[in-house]
Amino acid sequence: MEQILNQLEELQLVLQYSSEHATLEISLTVGERIMVNQERAALFRALDGIKTDFTQSVTIITKINRMLYLIERTDWKPKIYNYGS
């Protein structure tokens, strides 16, 4: 369960990083973002005890790992938006 929660957190960070750095070569395309969200959905199902057979493409896994490396290397943190004020 902890591993799934960590994966969900990492994928959320990757999506945020890609949004804030959309002009970089490493950012995700719309289709790749959809695939990352499909992976997240499979992980949420796994938390509910539902078995899935989702497999992410090697290309997207490589991009995710590159972004996670950059996030860690630069100590990047997502922007916090205050929509209520």
N, CA, C and O atoms as a Maestro MAE file, in Angstrom:
{
 s_m_m2io_version
 :::
 2.0.0
}

f_m_ct {
 s_m_title
 :::
 protein
 m_atom[340] {
  # First column is atom index #
  i_m_mmod_type
  r_m_x_coord
  r_m_y_coord
  r_m_z_coord
  i_m_residue_number
  s_m_chain_name
  s_m_pdb_residue_name
  s_m_pdb_atom_name
  i_m_atomic_number
  :::
  1 25 0.825 -1.196 0.000 1 A "MET " " N  " 7
  2 3 0.000 0.000 0.000 1 A "MET " " CA " 6
  3 2 0.866 1.256 0.000 1 A "MET " " C  " 6
  4 15 0.584 2.211 -0.724 1 A "MET " " O  " 8
  5 25 1.924 1.250 0.818 2 A "GLU " " N  " 7
  6 3 2.802 2.416 0.876 2 A "GLU " " CA " 6
  7 2 3.471 2.665 -0.472 2 A "GLU " " C  " 6
  8 15 3.649 3.812 -0.881 2 A "GLU " " O  " 8
  9 25 3.837 1.590 -1.154 3 A "GLN " " N  " 7
  10 3 4.462 1.716 -2.470 3 A "GLN " " CA " 6
  11 2 3.497 2.364 -3.467 3 A "GLN " " C  " 6
  12 15 3.901 3.203 -4.272 3 A "GLN " " O  " 8
  13 25 2.240 1.976 -3.408 4 A "ILE " " N  " 7
  14 3 1.233 2.553 -4.303 4 A "ILE " " CA " 6
  15 2 1.059 4.034 -4.009 4 A "ILE " " C  " 6
  16 15 0.984 4.845 -4.932 4 A "ILE " " O  " 8
  17 25 0.993 4.395 -2.735 5 A "LEU " " N  " 7
  18 3 0.853 5.806 -2.364 5 A "LEU " " CA " 6
  19 2 2.055 6.616 -2.826 5 A "LEU " " C  " 6
  20 15 1.897 7.750 -3.280 5 A "LEU " " O  " 8
  21 25 3.255 6.050 -2.717 6 A "ASN " " N  " 7
  22 3 4.457 6.739 -3.198 6 A "ASN " " CA " 6
  23 2 4.410 6.930 -4.709 6 A "ASN " " C  " 6
  24 15 4.777 7.991 -5.213 6 A "ASN " " O  " 8
  25 25 3.962 5.908 -5.431 7 A "GLN " " N  " 7
  26 3 3.845 6.019 -6.884 7 A "GLN " " CA " 6
  27 2 2.838 7.099 -7.266 7 A "GLN " " C  " 6
  28 15 3.078 7.876 -8.191 7 A "GLN " " O  " 8
  29 25 1.721 7.147 -6.561 8 A "LEU " " N  " 7
  30 3 0.714 8.175 -6.835 8 A "LEU " " CA " 6
  31 2 1.280 9.570 -6.605 8 A "LEU " " C  " 6
  32 15 1.036 10.481 -7.395 8 A "LEU " " O  " 8
  33 25 2.030 9.735 -5.529 9 A "GLU " " N  " 7
  34 3 2.647 11.031 -5.232 9 A "GLU " " CA " 6
  35 2 3.643 11.418 -6.322 9 A "GLU " " C  " 6
  36 15 3.669 12.567 -6.763 9 A "GLU " " O  " 8
  37 25 4.456 10.465 -6.751 10 A "GLU " " N  " 7
  38 3 5.439 10.744 -7.802 10 A "GLU " " CA " 6
  39 2 4.755 11.126 -9.115 10 A "GLU " " C  " 6
  40 15 5.184 12.064 -9.787 10 A "GLU " " O  " 8
  41 25 3.707 10.412 -9.476 11 A "LEU " " N  " 7
  42 3 3.010 10.723 -10.724 11 A "LEU " " CA " 6
  43 2 2.346 12.093 -10.661 11 A "LEU " " C  " 6
  44 15 2.319 12.810 -11.662 11 A "LEU " " O  " 8
  45 25 1.810 12.468 -9.504 12 A "GLN " " N  " 7
  46 3 1.223 13.797 -9.344 12 A "GLN " " CA " 6
  47 2 2.293 14.869 -9.518 12 A "GLN " " C  " 6
  48 15 2.058 15.876 -10.187 12 A "GLN " " O  " 8
  49 25 3.460 14.661 -8.923 13 A "LEU " " N  " 7
  50 3 4.565 15.609 -9.082 13 A "LEU " " CA " 6
  51 2 4.985 15.731 -10.538 13 A "LEU " " C  " 6
  52 15 5.236 16.834 -11.023 13 A "LEU " " O  " 8
  53 25 5.062 14.610 -11.234 14 A "VAL " " N  " 7
  54 3 5.452 14.614 -12.642 14 A "VAL " " CA " 6
  55 2 4.449 15.420 -13.468 14 A "VAL " " C  " 6
  56 15 4.848 16.205 -14.327 14 A "VAL " " O  " 8
  57 25 3.169 15.236 -13.221 15 A "LEU " " N  " 7
  58 3 2.156 15.995 -13.950 15 A "LEU " " CA " 6
  59 2 2.279 17.491 -13.666 15 A "LEU " " C  " 6
  60 15 2.168 18.307 -14.580 15 A "LEU " " O  " 8
  61 25 2.506 17.850 -12.409 16 A "GLN " " N  " 7
  62 3 2.667 19.260 -12.056 16 A "GLN " " CA " 6
  63 2 3.939 19.835 -12.679 16 A "GLN " " C  " 6
  64 15 3.924 20.945 -13.211 16 A "GLN " " O  " 8
  65 25 5.018 19.095 -12.615 17 A "TYR " " N  " 7
  66 3 6.287 19.543 -13.198 17 A "TYR " " CA " 6
  67 2 6.123 19.753 -14.701 17 A "TYR " " C  " 6
  68 15 6.585 20.755 -15.247 17 A "TYR " " O  " 8
  69 25 5.477 18.821 -15.355 18 A "SER " " N  " 7
  70 3 5.267 18.929 -16.793 18 A "SER " " CA " 6
  71 2 4.414 20.151 -17.136 18 A "SER " " C  " 6
  72 15 4.671 20.818 -18.138 18 A "SER " " O  " 8
  73 25 3.412 20.449 -16.322 19 A "SER " " N  " 7
  74 3 2.564 21.620 -16.560 19 A "SER " " CA " 6
  75 2 3.343 22.918 -16.412 19 A "SER " " C  " 6
  76 15 3.187 23.838 -17.216 19 A "SER " " O  " 8
  77 25 4.175 22.992 -15.395 20 A "GLU " " N  " 7
  78 3 4.928 24.217 -15.139 20 A "GLU " " CA " 6
  79 2 6.121 24.376 -16.075 20 A "GLU " " C  " 6
  80 15 6.645 25.480 -16.223 20 A "GLU " " O  " 8
  81 25 6.552 23.297 -16.703 21 A "HIS " " N  " 7
  82 3 7.698 23.339 -17.613 21 A "HIS " " CA " 6
  83 2 7.286 22.835 -18.996 21 A "HIS " " C  " 6
  84 15 8.010 22.062 -19.623 21 A "HIS " " O  " 8
  85 25 6.128 23.276 -19.460 22 A "ALA " " N  " 7
  86 3 5.542 22.754 -20.697 22 A "ALA " " CA " 6
  87 2 6.391 23.033 -21.931 22 A "ALA " " C  " 6
  88 15 6.239 22.344 -22.940 22 A "ALA " " O  " 8
  89 25 7.268 24.010 -21.880 23 A "THR " " N  " 7
  90 3 8.072 24.337 -23.057 23 A "THR " " CA " 6
  91 2 9.335 23.499 -23.149 23 A "THR " " C  " 6
  92 15 10.012 23.518 -24.177 23 A "THR " " O  " 8
  93 25 9.661 22.773 -22.106 24 A "LEU " " N  " 7
  94 3 10.863 21.944 -22.122 24 A "LEU " " CA " 6
  95 2 10.650 20.690 -22.958 24 A "LEU " " C  " 6
  96 15 9.526 20.207 -23.097 24 A "LEU " " O  " 8
  97 25 11.725 20.175 -23.505 25 A "GLU " " N  " 7
  98 3 11.681 18.955 -24.309 25 A "GLU " " CA " 6
  99 2 11.150 17.771 -23.504 25 A "GLU " " C  " 6
  100 15 10.543 16.853 -24.055 25 A "GLU " " O  " 8
  101 25 11.386 17.805 -22.205 26 A "ILE " " N  " 7
  102 3 11.029 16.662 -21.358 26 A "ILE " " CA " 6
  103 2 9.558 16.661 -20.937 26 A "ILE " " C  " 6
  104 15 9.096 15.684 -20.348 26 A "ILE " " O  " 8
  105 25 8.822 17.718 -21.220 27 A "SER " " N  " 7
  106 3 7.433 17.761 -20.771 27 A "SER " " CA " 6
  107 2 6.597 16.706 -21.496 27 A "SER " " C  " 6
  108 15 6.981 16.204 -22.552 27 A "SER " " O  " 8
  109 25 5.461 16.389 -20.913 28 A "LEU " " N  " 7
  110 3 4.581 15.353 -21.452 28 A "LEU " " CA " 6
  111 2 3.618 15.939 -22.479 28 A "LEU " " C  " 6
  112 15 3.132 17.059 -22.322 28 A "LEU " " O  " 8
  113 25 3.351 15.172 -23.527 29 A "THR " " N  " 7
  114 3 2.328 15.563 -24.487 29 A "THR " " CA " 6
  115 2 0.957 15.306 -23.864 29 A "THR " " C  " 6
  116 15 0.852 14.686 -22.805 29 A "THR " " O  " 8
  117 25 -0.082 15.784 -24.526 30 A "VAL " " N  " 7
  118 3 -1.441 15.555 -24.028 30 A "VAL " " CA " 6
  119 2 -1.716 14.052 -23.922 30 A "VAL " " C  " 6
  120 15 -2.259 13.591 -22.918 30 A "VAL " " O  " 8
  121 25 -1.350 13.300 -24.936 31 A "GLY " " N  " 7
  122 3 -1.565 11.854 -24.914 31 A "GLY " " CA " 6
  123 2 -0.793 11.166 -23.802 31 A "GLY " " C  " 6
  124 15 -1.297 10.237 -23.172 31 A "GLY " " O  " 8
  125 25 0.437 11.624 -23.561 32 A "GLU " " N  " 7
  126 3 1.245 11.048 -22.479 32 A "GLU " " CA " 6
  127 2 0.650 11.370 -21.116 32 A "GLU " " C  " 6
  128 15 0.685 10.544 -20.204 32 A "GLU " " O  " 8
  129 25 0.103 12.577 -20.983 33 A "ARG " " N  " 7
  130 3 -0.547 12.956 -19.722 33 A "ARG " " CA " 6
  131 2 -1.768 12.057 -19.477 33 A "ARG " " C  " 6
  132 15 -2.040 11.661 -18.344 33 A "ARG " " O  " 8
  133 25 -2.491 11.744 -20.547 34 A "ILE " " N  " 7
  134 3 -3.636 10.838 -20.422 34 A "ILE " " CA " 6
  135 2 -3.164 9.476 -19.934 34 A "ILE " " C  " 6
  136 15 -3.791 8.875 -19.062 34 A "ILE " " O  " 8
  137 25 -2.062 8.988 -20.493 35 A "MET " " N  " 7
  138 3 -1.535 7.681 -20.081 35 A "MET " " CA " 6
  139 2 -1.078 7.697 -18.620 35 A "MET " " C  " 6
  140 15 -1.272 6.714 -17.904 35 A "MET " " O  " 8
  141 25 -0.478 8.798 -18.173 36 A "VAL " " N  " 7
  142 3 -0.074 8.908 -16.767 36 A "VAL " " CA " 6
  143 2 -1.315 8.882 -15.876 36 A "VAL " " C  " 6
  144 15 -1.317 8.244 -14.823 36 A "VAL " " O  " 8
  145 25 -2.363 9.575 -16.302 37 A "ASN " " N  " 7
  146 3 -3.597 9.561 -15.514 37 A "ASN " " CA " 6
  147 2 -4.265 8.188 -15.529 37 A "ASN " " C  " 6
  148 15 -4.905 7.808 -14.549 37 A "ASN " " O  " 8
  149 25 -4.129 7.442 -16.614 38 A "GLN " " N  " 7
  150 3 -4.648 6.073 -16.631 38 A "GLN " " CA " 6
  151 2 -3.877 5.199 -15.645 38 A "GLN " " C  " 6
  152 15 -4.453 4.334 -14.986 38 A "GLN " " O  " 8
  153 25 -2.573 5.432 -15.553 39 A "GLU " " N  " 7
  154 3 -1.770 4.697 -14.566 39 A "GLU " " CA " 6
  155 2 -2.223 5.043 -13.154 39 A "GLU " " C  " 6
  156 15 -2.341 4.166 -12.299 39 A "GLU " " O  " 8
  157 25 -2.475 6.329 -12.915 40 A "ARG " " N  " 7
  158 3 -2.952 6.752 -11.596 40 A "ARG " " CA " 6
  159 2 -4.289 6.084 -11.268 40 A "ARG " " C  " 6
  160 15 -4.503 5.634 -10.142 40 A "ARG " " O  " 8
  161 25 -5.185 6.020 -12.256 41 A "ALA " " N  " 7
  162 3 -6.487 5.373 -12.039 41 A "ALA " " CA " 6
  163 2 -6.302 3.904 -11.669 41 A "ALA " " C  " 6
  164 15 -6.991 3.391 -10.787 41 A "ALA " " O  " 8
  165 25 -5.376 3.231 -12.342 42 A "ALA " " N  " 7
  166 3 -5.107 1.819 -12.027 42 A "ALA " " CA " 6
  167 2 -4.568 1.678 -10.607 42 A "ALA " " C  " 6
  168 15 -4.901 0.723 -9.905 42 A "ALA " " O  " 8
  169 25 -3.740 2.624 -10.188 43 A "LEU " " N  " 7
  170 3 -3.196 2.581 -8.825 43 A "LEU " " CA " 6
  171 2 -4.292 2.828 -7.786 43 A "LEU " " C  " 6
  172 15 -4.309 2.182 -6.738 43 A "LEU " " O  " 8
  173 25 -5.203 3.758 -8.071 44 A "PHE " " N  " 7
  174 3 -6.324 3.993 -7.152 44 A "PHE " " CA " 6
  175 2 -7.210 2.750 -7.059 44 A "PHE " " C  " 6
  176 15 -7.707 2.416 -5.983 44 A "PHE " " O  " 8
  177 25 -7.406 2.067 -8.190 45 A "ARG " " N  " 7
  178 3 -8.177 0.821 -8.162 45 A "ARG " " CA " 6
  179 2 -7.467 -0.221 -7.305 45 A "ARG " " C  " 6
  180 15 -8.106 -0.958 -6.553 45 A "ARG " " O  " 8
  181 25 -6.143 -0.277 -7.424 46 A "ALA " " N  " 7
  182 3 -5.363 -1.235 -6.628 46 A "ALA " " CA " 6
  183 2 -5.515 -0.944 -5.138 46 A "ALA " " C  " 6
  184 15 -5.563 -1.868 -4.326 46 A "ALA " " O  " 8
  185 25 -5.591 0.335 -4.776 47 A "LEU " " N  " 7
  186 3 -5.816 0.686 -3.367 47 A "LEU " " CA " 6
  187 2 -7.155 0.147 -2.870 47 A "LEU " " C  " 6
  188 15 -7.306 -0.191 -1.696 47 A "LEU " " O  " 8
  189 25 -8.123 0.073 -3.784 48 A "ASP " " N  " 7
  190 3 -9.448 -0.459 -3.434 48 A "ASP " " CA " 6
  191 2 -9.508 -1.978 -3.539 48 A "ASP " " C  " 6
  192 15 -10.567 -2.580 -3.359 48 A "ASP " " O  " 8
  193 25 -8.363 -2.594 -3.834 49 A "GLY " " N  " 7
  194 3 -8.316 -4.046 -3.918 49 A "GLY " " CA " 6
  195 2 -8.746 -4.617 -5.258 49 A "GLY " " C  " 6
  196 15 -8.964 -5.822 -5.384 49 A "GLY " " O  " 8
  197 25 -8.867 -3.756 -6.256 50 A "ILE " " N  " 7
  198 3 -9.275 -4.202 -7.587 50 A "ILE " " CA " 6
  199 2 -8.022 -4.446 -8.426 50 A "ILE " " C  " 6
  200 15 -7.198 -3.551 -8.611 50 A "ILE " " O  " 8
  201 25 -7.897 -5.661 -8.922 51 A "LYS " " N  " 7
  202 3 -6.721 -6.016 -9.711 51 A "LYS " " CA " 6
  203 2 -6.836 -5.425 -11.115 51 A "LYS " " C  " 6
  204 15 -7.879 -5.530 -11.761 51 A "LYS " " O  " 8
  205 25 -5.751 -4.803 -11.576 52 A "THR " " N  " 7
  206 3 -5.710 -4.270 -12.934 52 A "THR " " CA " 6
  207 2 -4.482 -4.832 -13.639 52 A "THR " " C  " 6
  208 15 -3.530 -5.282 -13.002 52 A "THR " " O  " 8
  209 25 -4.523 -4.795 -14.946 53 A "ASP " " N  " 7
  210 3 -3.377 -5.273 -15.713 53 A "ASP " " CA " 6
  211 2 -2.780 -4.145 -16.555 53 A "ASP " " C  " 6
  212 15 -2.285 -4.379 -17.658 53 A "ASP " " O  " 8
  213 25 -2.833 -2.927 -16.027 54 A "PHE " " N  " 7
  214 3 -2.312 -1.769 -16.750 54 A "PHE " " CA " 6
  215 2 -0.792 -1.846 -16.841 54 A "PHE " " C  " 6
  216 15 -0.111 -2.150 -15.862 54 A "PHE " " O  " 8
  217 25 -0.276 -1.567 -18.030 55 A "THR " " N  " 7
  218 3 1.165 -1.514 -18.246 55 A "THR " " CA " 6
  219 2 1.493 -0.212 -18.964 55 A "THR " " C  " 6
  220 15 0.937 0.081 -20.023 55 A "THR " " O  " 8
  221 25 2.396 0.563 -18.384 56 A "GLN " " N  " 7
  222 3 2.814 1.831 -18.970 56 A "GLN " " CA " 6
  223 2 3.852 1.575 -20.057 56 A "GLN " " C  " 6
  224 15 4.613 0.612 -19.975 56 A "GLN " " O  " 8
  225 25 3.884 2.438 -21.078 57 A "SER " " N  " 7
  226 3 4.863 2.279 -22.156 57 A "SER " " CA " 6
  227 2 6.263 2.643 -21.661 57 A "SER " " C  " 6
  228 15 6.425 3.453 -20.749 57 A "SER " " O  " 8
  229 25 7.257 2.031 -22.277 58 A "VAL " " N  " 7
  230 3 8.653 2.285 -21.912 58 A "VAL " " CA " 6
  231 2 9.001 3.752 -22.138 58 A "VAL " " C  " 6
  232 15 9.744 4.336 -21.349 58 A "VAL " " O  " 8
  233 25 8.478 4.351 -23.195 59 A "THR " " N  " 7
  234 3 8.753 5.758 -23.494 59 A "THR " " CA " 6
  235 2 8.283 6.657 -22.360 59 A "THR " " C  " 6
  236 15 9.011 7.552 -21.932 59 A "THR " " O  " 8
  237 25 7.081 6.427 -21.878 60 A "ILE " " N  " 7
  238 3 6.534 7.261 -20.807 60 A "ILE " " CA " 6
  239 2 7.254 6.979 -19.496 60 A "ILE " " C  " 6
  240 15 7.522 7.908 -18.733 60 A "ILE " " O  " 8
  241 25 7.572 5.727 -19.218 61 A "ILE " " N  " 7
  242 3 8.334 5.400 -18.008 61 A "ILE " " CA " 6
  243 2 9.668 6.131 -18.017 61 A "ILE " " C  " 6
  244 15 10.103 6.646 -16.988 61 A "ILE " " O  " 8
  245 25 10.318 6.178 -19.174 62 A "THR " " N  " 7
  246 3 11.600 6.878 -19.294 62 A "THR " " CA " 6
  247 2 11.430 8.364 -19.013 62 A "THR " " C  " 6
  248 15 12.233 8.951 -18.287 62 A "THR " " O  " 8
  249 25 10.393 8.982 -19.580 63 A "LYS " " N  " 7
  250 3 10.142 10.406 -19.328 63 A "LYS " " CA " 6
  251 2 9.844 10.663 -17.853 63 A "LYS " " C  " 6
  252 15 10.341 11.630 -17.275 63 A "LYS " " O  " 8
  253 25 9.036 9.803 -17.249 64 A "ILE " " N  " 7
  254 3 8.708 9.949 -15.829 64 A "ILE " " CA " 6
  255 2 9.979 9.898 -14.998 64 A "ILE " " C  " 6
  256 15 10.182 10.735 -14.117 64 A "ILE " " O  " 8
  257 25 10.833 8.925 -15.272 65 A "ASN " " N  " 7
  258 3 12.083 8.793 -14.513 65 A "ASN " " CA " 6
  259 2 13.001 9.986 -14.720 65 A "ASN " " C  " 6
  260 15 13.655 10.426 -13.774 65 A "ASN " " O  " 8
  261 25 13.066 10.521 -15.940 66 A "ARG " " N  " 7
  262 3 13.888 11.715 -16.195 66 A "ARG " " CA " 6
  263 2 13.357 12.914 -15.416 66 A "ARG " " C  " 6
  264 15 14.131 13.681 -14.842 66 A "ARG " " O  " 8
  265 25 12.036 13.072 -15.398 67 A "MET " " N  " 7
  266 3 11.453 14.193 -14.661 67 A "MET " " CA " 6
  267 2 11.653 14.032 -13.162 67 A "MET " " C  " 6
  268 15 11.956 15.007 -12.474 67 A "MET " " O  " 8
  269 25 11.490 12.826 -12.647 68 A "LEU " " N  " 7
  270 3 11.721 12.603 -11.214 68 A "LEU " " CA " 6
  271 2 13.171 12.903 -10.848 68 A "LEU " " C  " 6
  272 15 13.442 13.431 -9.770 68 A "LEU " " O  " 8
  273 25 14.101 12.571 -11.736 69 A "TYR " " N  " 7
  274 3 15.511 12.885 -11.512 69 A "TYR " " CA " 6
  275 2 15.704 14.400 -11.442 69 A "TYR " " C  " 6
  276 15 16.379 14.896 -10.541 69 A "TYR " " O  " 8
  277 25 15.117 15.136 -12.387 70 A "LEU " " N  " 7
  278 3 15.245 16.598 -12.387 70 A "LEU " " CA " 6
  279 2 14.576 17.223 -11.166 70 A "LEU " " C  " 6
  280 15 15.100 18.174 -10.587 70 A "LEU " " O  " 8
  281 25 13.432 16.697 -10.778 71 A "ILE " " N  " 7
  282 3 12.727 17.204 -9.597 71 A "ILE " " CA " 6
  283 2 13.606 17.060 -8.367 71 A "ILE " " C  " 6
  284 15 13.731 17.991 -7.572 71 A "ILE " " O  " 8
  285 25 14.215 15.893 -8.213 72 A "GLU " " N  " 7
  286 3 15.080 15.655 -7.054 72 A "GLU " " CA " 6
  287 2 16.364 16.478 -7.139 72 A "GLU " " C  " 6
  288 15 16.799 17.065 -6.149 72 A "GLU " " O  " 8
  289 25 16.956 16.516 -8.306 73 A "ARG " " N  " 7
  290 3 18.240 17.217 -8.486 73 A "ARG " " CA " 6
  291 2 18.118 18.715 -8.231 73 A "ARG " " C  " 6
  292 15 19.020 19.327 -7.659 73 A "ARG " " O  " 8
  293 25 17.006 19.303 -8.654 74 A "THR " " N  " 7
  294 3 16.816 20.745 -8.506 74 A "THR " " CA " 6
  295 2 16.017 21.109 -7.261 74 A "THR " " C  " 6
  296 15 15.787 22.288 -6.993 74 A "THR " " O  " 8
  297 25 15.590 20.094 -6.494 75 A "ASP " " N  " 7
  298 3 14.752 20.303 -5.309 75 A "ASP " " CA " 6
  299 2 13.502 21.107 -5.671 75 A "ASP " " C  " 6
  300 15 13.072 21.986 -4.924 75 A "ASP " " O  " 8
  301 25 12.934 20.787 -6.828 76 A "TRP " " N  " 7
  302 3 11.763 21.491 -7.334 76 A "TRP " " CA " 6
  303 2 10.544 21.195 -6.477 76 A "TRP " " C  " 6
  304 15 10.321 20.061 -6.053 76 A "TRP " " O  " 8
  305 25 9.760 22.237 -6.231 77 A "LYS " " N  " 7
  306 3 8.489 22.104 -5.510 77 A "LYS " " CA " 6
  307 2 7.399 22.750 -6.361 77 A "LYS " " C  " 6
  308 15 7.638 23.785 -6.984 77 A "LYS " " O  " 8
  309 25 6.214 22.158 -6.397 78 A "PRO " " N  " 7
  310 3 5.135 22.737 -7.203 78 A "PRO " " CA " 6
  311 2 4.658 24.060 -6.620 78 A "PRO " " C  " 6
  312 15 4.712 24.292 -5.412 78 A "PRO " " O  " 8
  313 25 4.187 24.924 -7.524 79 A "LYS " " N  " 7
  314 3 3.614 26.196 -7.083 79 A "LYS " " CA " 6
  315 2 2.316 25.915 -6.342 79 A "LYS " " C  " 6
  316 15 1.585 24.981 -6.673 79 A "LYS " " O  " 8
  317 25 2.044 26.727 -5.349 80 A "ILE " " N  " 7
  318 3 0.798 26.606 -4.598 80 A "ILE " " CA " 6
  319 2 -0.077 27.790 -4.986 80 A "ILE " " C  " 6
  320 15 0.302 28.948 -4.811 80 A "ILE " " O  " 8
  321 25 -1.235 27.480 -5.508 81 A "TYR " " N  " 7
  322 3 -2.162 28.515 -5.939 81 A "TYR " " CA " 6
  323 2 -3.260 28.676 -4.902 81 A "TYR " " C  " 6
  324 15 -3.771 27.694 -4.363 81 A "TYR " " O  " 8
  325 25 -3.618 29.923 -4.630 82 A "ASN " " N  " 7
  326 3 -4.702 30.217 -3.703 82 A "ASN " " CA " 6
  327 2 -5.859 30.768 -4.520 82 A "ASN " " C  " 6
  328 15 -5.894 31.959 -4.831 82 A "ASN " " O  " 8
  329 25 -6.797 29.913 -4.864 83 A "TYR " " N  " 7
  330 3 -7.907 30.306 -5.717 83 A "TYR " " CA " 6
  331 2 -9.026 30.999 -4.952 83 A "TYR " " C  " 6
  332 15 -9.875 31.655 -5.557 83 A "TYR " " O  " 8
  333 25 -9.036 30.863 -3.644 84 A "GLY " " N  " 7
  334 3 -10.125 31.411 -2.853 84 A "GLY " " CA " 6
  335 2 -9.967 32.879 -2.493 84 A "GLY " " C  " 6
  336 15 -10.937 33.511 -2.076 84 A "GLY " " O  " 8
  337 25 -8.785 33.434 -2.640 85 A "SER " " N  " 7
  338 3 -8.576 34.827 -2.208 85 A "SER " " CA " 6
  339 2 -8.409 35.759 -3.365 85 A "SER " " C  " 6
  340 15 -8.226 36.961 -3.168 85 A "SER " " O  " 8
  :::
 }
 m_bond[339] {
  # First column is bond index #
  i_m_from
  i_m_to
  i_m_order
  :::
  1 1 2 1
  2 2 3 1
  3 3 4 2
  4 3 5 1
  5 5 6 1
  6 6 7 1
  7 7 8 2
  8 7 9 1
  9 9 10 1
  10 10 11 1
  11 11 12 2
  12 11 13 1
  13 13 14 1
  14 14 15 1
  15 15 16 2
  16 15 17 1
  17 17 18 1
  18 18 19 1
  19 19 20 2
  20 19 21 1
  21 21 22 1
  22 22 23 1
  23 23 24 2
  24 23 25 1
  25 25 26 1
  26 26 27 1
  27 27 28 2
  28 27 29 1
  29 29 30 1
  30 30 31 1
  31 31 32 2
  32 31 33 1
  33 33 34 1
  34 34 35 1
  35 35 36 2
  36 35 37 1
  37 37 38 1
  38 38 39 1
  39 39 40 2
  40 39 41 1
  41 41 42 1
  42 42 43 1
  43 43 44 2
  44 43 45 1
  45 45 46 1
  46 46 47 1
  47 47 48 2
  48 47 49 1
  49 49 50 1
  50 50 51 1
  51 51 52 2
  52 51 53 1
  53 53 54 1
  54 54 55 1
  55 55 56 2
  56 55 57 1
  57 57 58 1
  58 58 59 1
  59 59 60 2
  60 59 61 1
  61 61 62 1
  62 62 63 1
  63 63 64 2
  64 63 65 1
  65 65 66 1
  66 66 67 1
  67 67 68 2
  68 67 69 1
  69 69 70 1
  70 70 71 1
  71 71 72 2
  72 71 73 1
  73 73 74 1
  74 74 75 1
  75 75 76 2
  76 75 77 1
  77 77 78 1
  78 78 79 1
  79 79 80 2
  80 79 81 1
  81 81 82 1
  82 82 83 1
  83 83 84 2
  84 83 85 1
  85 85 86 1
  86 86 87 1
  87 87 88 2
  88 87 89 1
  89 89 90 1
  90 90 91 1
  91 91 92 2
  92 91 93 1
  93 93 94 1
  94 94 95 1
  95 95 96 2
  96 95 97 1
  97 97 98 1
  98 98 99 1
  99 99 100 2
  100 99 101 1
  101 101 102 1
  102 102 103 1
  103 103 104 2
  104 103 105 1
  105 105 106 1
  106 106 107 1
  107 107 108 2
  108 107 109 1
  109 109 110 1
  110 110 111 1
  111 111 112 2
  112 111 113 1
  113 113 114 1
  114 114 115 1
  115 115 116 2
  116 115 117 1
  117 117 118 1
  118 118 119 1
  119 119 120 2
  120 119 121 1
  121 121 122 1
  122 122 123 1
  123 123 124 2
  124 123 125 1
  125 125 126 1
  126 126 127 1
  127 127 128 2
  128 127 129 1
  129 129 130 1
  130 130 131 1
  131 131 132 2
  132 131 133 1
  133 133 134 1
  134 134 135 1
  135 135 136 2
  136 135 137 1
  137 137 138 1
  138 138 139 1
  139 139 140 2
  140 139 141 1
  141 141 142 1
  142 142 143 1
  143 143 144 2
  144 143 145 1
  145 145 146 1
  146 146 147 1
  147 147 148 2
  148 147 149 1
  149 149 150 1
  150 150 151 1
  151 151 152 2
  152 151 153 1
  153 153 154 1
  154 154 155 1
  155 155 156 2
  156 155 157 1
  157 157 158 1
  158 158 159 1
  159 159 160 2
  160 159 161 1
  161 161 162 1
  162 162 163 1
  163 163 164 2
  164 163 165 1
  165 165 166 1
  166 166 167 1
  167 167 168 2
  168 167 169 1
  169 169 170 1
  170 170 171 1
  171 171 172 2
  172 171 173 1
  173 173 174 1
  174 174 175 1
  175 175 176 2
  176 175 177 1
  177 177 178 1
  178 178 179 1
  179 179 180 2
  180 179 181 1
  181 181 182 1
  182 182 183 1
  183 183 184 2
  184 183 185 1
  185 185 186 1
  186 186 187 1
  187 187 188 2
  188 187 189 1
  189 189 190 1
  190 190 191 1
  191 191 192 2
  192 191 193 1
  193 193 194 1
  194 194 195 1
  195 195 196 2
  196 195 197 1
  197 197 198 1
  198 198 199 1
  199 199 200 2
  200 199 201 1
  201 201 202 1
  202 202 203 1
  203 203 204 2
  204 203 205 1
  205 205 206 1
  206 206 207 1
  207 207 208 2
  208 207 209 1
  209 209 210 1
  210 210 211 1
  211 211 212 2
  212 211 213 1
  213 213 214 1
  214 214 215 1
  215 215 216 2
  216 215 217 1
  217 217 218 1
  218 218 219 1
  219 219 220 2
  220 219 221 1
  221 221 222 1
  222 222 223 1
  223 223 224 2
  224 223 225 1
  225 225 226 1
  226 226 227 1
  227 227 228 2
  228 227 229 1
  229 229 230 1
  230 230 231 1
  231 231 232 2
  232 231 233 1
  233 233 234 1
  234 234 235 1
  235 235 236 2
  236 235 237 1
  237 237 238 1
  238 238 239 1
  239 239 240 2
  240 239 241 1
  241 241 242 1
  242 242 243 1
  243 243 244 2
  244 243 245 1
  245 245 246 1
  246 246 247 1
  247 247 248 2
  248 247 249 1
  249 249 250 1
  250 250 251 1
  251 251 252 2
  252 251 253 1
  253 253 254 1
  254 254 255 1
  255 255 256 2
  256 255 257 1
  257 257 258 1
  258 258 259 1
  259 259 260 2
  260 259 261 1
  261 261 262 1
  262 262 263 1
  263 263 264 2
  264 263 265 1
  265 265 266 1
  266 266 267 1
  267 267 268 2
  268 267 269 1
  269 269 270 1
  270 270 271 1
  271 271 272 2
  272 271 273 1
  273 273 274 1
  274 274 275 1
  275 275 276 2
  276 275 277 1
  277 277 278 1
  278 278 279 1
  279 279 280 2
  280 279 281 1
  281 281 282 1
  282 282 283 1
  283 283 284 2
  284 283 285 1
  285 285 286 1
  286 286 287 1
  287 287 288 2
  288 287 289 1
  289 289 290 1
  290 290 291 1
  291 291 292 2
  292 291 293 1
  293 293 294 1
  294 294 295 1
  295 295 296 2
  296 295 297 1
  297 297 298 1
  298 298 299 1
  299 299 300 2
  300 299 301 1
  301 301 302 1
  302 302 303 1
  303 303 304 2
  304 303 305 1
  305 305 306 1
  306 306 307 1
  307 307 308 2
  308 307 309 1
  309 309 310 1
  310 310 311 1
  311 311 312 2
  312 311 313 1
  313 313 314 1
  314 314 315 1
  315 315 316 2
  316 315 317 1
  317 317 318 1
  318 318 319 1
  319 319 320 2
  320 319 321 1
  321 321 322 1
  322 322 323 1
  323 323 324 2
  324 323 325 1
  325 325 326 1
  326 326 327 1
  327 327 328 2
  328 327 329 1
  329 329 330 1
  330 330 331 1
  331 331 332 2
  332 331 333 1
  333 333 334 1
  334 334 335 1
  335 335 336 2
  336 335 337 1
  337 337 338 1
  338 338 339 1
  339 339 340 2
  :::
 }
}
